[in-house]
Amino acid sequence: MTLQQVHDHIEQSRLRPYQMLIIALGVTINLLDGYDILALSVISPILTREWHLGPEALGLLLSATLAGTAAGGFLLSPIADLWGRRTSIMINLALMSIGMLFSSAANSVEMLWAMRFLTGLGVGAMSASVGTLIYEYCNLRSRNLGLGLVVVGYSVGQVLGGYVAPWLRDDFSWRGVFVFGGTCSAALLPLIYFNLPESLDVMVIRQTPQALTAVNKVLAKLSLPAFATLPPPPVKAKHASLLDLVRPPILARTALMALSYFFYMMTEYFFFGWNNQLTTNAGFADADGIFITRLTSYGGIAGGIAVGILTFKWPLRPVSAATLTVMGLSLMVFGAAANNLLLAQWAAFINGTCIMASAVMLYAAGSTTFPVRVRATGMGVVMSAGRLGSIFGPAAAGFMLGADFSRFSVCLLLSLPVLLSIATLVRVPLTPVEA
């Protein structure tokens, strides 16, 4: 049996319990990512009073995690291709655990900023590693659903965090919010170590002394015969370099995916960051703004699952274009609904649905277009490009609102990047480069 035959078997056969466990672990990891990102925003009012923080200092603290996620995608994602997906996940989990636990002990803005940045490093590199591993162990029919469930894990983590974190904050002080997140991340480390496999491709490419035993252990759990000797790595992989991402023929794929992520996340994070404030600015109660935010998360959960099921029958490219288009249209409706709370709520739910559905489609396109030897690094780089967009979107909205642009004008203008995301995404080749 060759490595290609193993891949064909994985892609064409039904999911086995072992593959379902891999998906479940990926969902759990992303759930913790969602909680960790949310943590500081939940405790910010108390922290502002305790530490007498001005808006500038609080803004810097809130930006620390986003800055860390952008840096993590660029700097740490290559670990998944060089040393392995599982190794990368373990390192990122350790960074998240340390960052969260030491955040709970912070006594200065500088230390808390550094620990939030460290947490962000782990979260930023984690997305590429987890998604890539899920992609490689899912069959063709359920691949996008598997990615959708992982994406949904992030939204579920934020929803659960919205309920759990306030209770921890009120009963154990704001430090308890960080202790809980750090402890959960640390507790997940042994589960990952003993249950999550390494990528078969990475093990074959690296050819370590332990690789044959590890590969055969995975093959047994997939009900496949063992290898007598390791198959040779693909010729391209022998001479591979991470710089292949910026060389033809992969360069065009990297550039197109990076632009698509940048424009998509510019709009996504504008809505995530401003939907609450725009609701209260329209004269509605604080509770209405919070409910709008929760509806967005609930929509995200529905969208991640629904799009995975839709792609059982419809191709990735038209589904991607459709979800991004509806995302832009629902944002315009939200902008027009300043005086209609019910319409704004429905628009927020639909927008959240399409945001997470589009995230799944973008990840599926990137995982398909990048060859295995640079897949995790490529995804880390393009997602980091997207996180740069996540900084520009909310900031642009702030400047426009400060210049007395109307709510509708801001939503209309910031729905336009979605069109640019579609224009670049539809040009991404969905046939893999020779491995």
Secondary structure as GFF3:
##gff-version 3
##sequence-region A 1 435
A	DSSP	alpha_helix	3	12	.	.	.	ID=ss1
A	DSSP	alpha_helix	17	51	.	.	.	ID=ss2
A	DSSP	alpha_helix	55	75	.	.	.	ID=ss3
A	DSSP	alpha_helix	78	82	.	.	.	ID=ss4
A	DSSP	alpha_helix	85	103	.	.	.	ID=ss5
A	DSSP	alpha_helix	109	137	.	.	.	ID=ss6
A	DSSP	alpha_helix	143	172	.	.	.	ID=ss7
A	DSSP	alpha_helix	174	195	.	.	.	ID=ss8
A	DSSP	alpha_helix	200	206	.	.	.	ID=ss9
A	DSSP	alpha_helix	211	221	.	.	.	ID=ss10
A	DSSP	alpha_helix	235	238	.	.	.	ID=ss11
A	DSSP	three_ten_helix	242	246	.	.	.	ID=ss12
A	DSSP	alpha_helix	250	281	.	.	.	ID=ss13
A	DSSP	alpha_helix	286	310	.	.	.	ID=ss14
A	DSSP	alpha_helix	316	336	.	.	.	ID=ss15
A	DSSP	alpha_helix	341	369	.	.	.	ID=ss16
A	DSSP	three_ten_helix	372	374	.	.	.	ID=ss17
A	DSSP	alpha_helix	375	402	.	.	.	ID=ss18
A	DSSP	alpha_helix	407	413	.	.	.	ID=ss19
A	DSSP	alpha_helix	416	425	.	.	.	ID=ss20
###
